[in-house]
Amino acid sequence: MATDLNANNLIIRPMRKTDIDEVHKVEVDCFADPWSKKSLMDELKNNLARYLVADLNGKIVGYIGIWLIVDEGHITNVAVHSDYRGQRIGDRLVHEMVELCKKEGIFSMTLEVRKSNTVAQNLYRKYGFKMAGIRKEYYNDNKEDAIIMWNQLKEF
């Protein structure tokens, strides 16, 4: 059971190798088809990837990942452990990733989100993401459609 979130106790920081086991626990809790520990470790070696974790009193309770390709960022994962949802951790993760992209000179960001995940869609809209299309039967586990969302950070 989660304790009350104190903003002073939550740190958003870059993911480290030592975080992989806990990040994988979040991944398994959140996704029907989770990434393996090896896949997560490979992402740390990927020069195009940036990953941030939500560290609450030394425990990883969420994470976010993005691939930076030229001037675009493609969010790969956003996950908050089910015991810690509703405490604005996802909000903090998205905020920090948007700020990271601005510092890295990224012009736009994109992501796919399940059509049924209106909570996440509303969070992304808060940060300027807009619906741009649909990927039919995108998710392997149940063939659910994905909503494609884009956020234009800078004008060309």
Secondary structure by P-SEA (a helix, b strand, c coil): cccccccccbbbbcccccaaaaaaaaaaacccccccaaaaaaaaacccbbbbbbccccccccbbbbbbcccbbbbccccccccccccaaaaaaaaaaaaaaaaaccccccccccccaaaaaaaaaaabbbbcccccccccccbbbbbbbbbbcccc
